[in-house]
Amino acid sequence: MDIKHRIAARAAQKLRDGDVVNLGVGIPTLVAEHLPPGVDVYLHTENGLLGVGPAPKPGEVDPDLINASKLPVTQTPGCSFFASDLSFAMIRGGHVDVAILGALQVDAQGRVANWSVPGATVLGVGGAMDLLVGAGRVIVTMSHTTRDGQPKIVQNASLPLTADRPVNLVITELAVFRVTEAGLVLTELMPGATLEVVRRQTAAEFKVQLA
């Protein structure tokens, strides 16, 4: 299993039976492929579908059935279709239990920057601002460093923050961090990772409370 799927699989284990879950762009979309047996969740997408299924098999793609990332998806029995305005009303009204988002940076307070890089072209904000305000829990799934090896967990974000609300959990290929009022707490090392490597590749202060 590659790094992205390992991160997605760990995030999927944090979901509870019956959760309404919104999956962001990138690694979060892979969570749908790793839902634990016996855990039934309702996947929500901003463009108007509650009951998103896993990615379609080759030859079974319906071009009219896509998620907010414009990726082909399937539908589950009993799913619902609705307009985008109602979809965002669900988010802002607090009816999404969990949002799993990607991030460009996470700061020492657990706040996310995931929508803009000055001078560069990125996908855009999407529904992240709304999800960070309206979702019950927010989990970030991302690589621990950038492609050129720079830490993405930083003391102070250099990129524009998406919202002032901190997320609840940060999962990378190296570690799992819980976000508390006192800051980041390392609660788990991912398989093969060491505390020394995590410290070296993290630019924010954090406490360690490994189980």
Summary of the structure (lengths in Angstrom):
residues: 211
radius of gyration: 16.7
end to end distance: 24.3
largest distance: 49.9
contacts: 674
relative contact order: 0.15
helix: 18%
strand: 28%
